[in-house]
Amino acid sequence: MKNMQPYPAGFDIYSRKQYDNTDFILNCVNYLSADDELLSIRSKSFKLGTLNPIAVKEKKKFYILLNTVGPLALICIMAAVLIFIRKGRYSRNLKFKI
């Protein structure tokens, strides 16, 4: 290790060969830690359900508005609260600490 970088998993430093046993090592660790749920989760396949196209058309504008205005409103509210706290903390007339 001349450049002090870690070797990738499955690399044999003596023979300078890369072996494809990273999945095997992960499965061994999961098996030895008695974590059978992880093995069963990795083998599952998921089928995504489809959305109702009529409901999507009806609520499309609401979710577009919510996803654009909502974060902006949240940022503005947080900024106003922080400005109020800073004015109260560093003003000469009002002295309060939060």
Residue, then its C-alpha position, 0 to 999 in steps of 0.5 A: m500500500k504505497n498510496m495508503q488507499p484501502y483495497p477493494a473487497g475481494f482483492d488479494i494483495y499477494s496474488r494481485k487478483q480481484y475475486d468476485n466474492t463480495d456478495f458471498i461475504l455479505n451473505c456470510v455476515n448476514y447469516l452469521s449475525a442471524d439476520d434472516e430477514l435481510l436475506s429474505i428481503r434481498s430476494k423479494s421482488f416488488k410490483l408497483g401499483t398503478l395510480n388512478p388516472i382520473a384522481v391524478k388529473e383531478k389533484k394534479k394542480f394541487y400537488i404541483l402548487l403544494n410542491t412549489v409553494g410549500p417549501l418556499a413558504l416553509i423557508c420564509i417562515m423559518a427565516a422570519v423566526l430566525i430574524f425575530i430571534r436575532k433582533g431580540r437577542y442583539s437589540r439594546n432594548l430587548k434582552f432575552k436569550i433562547 
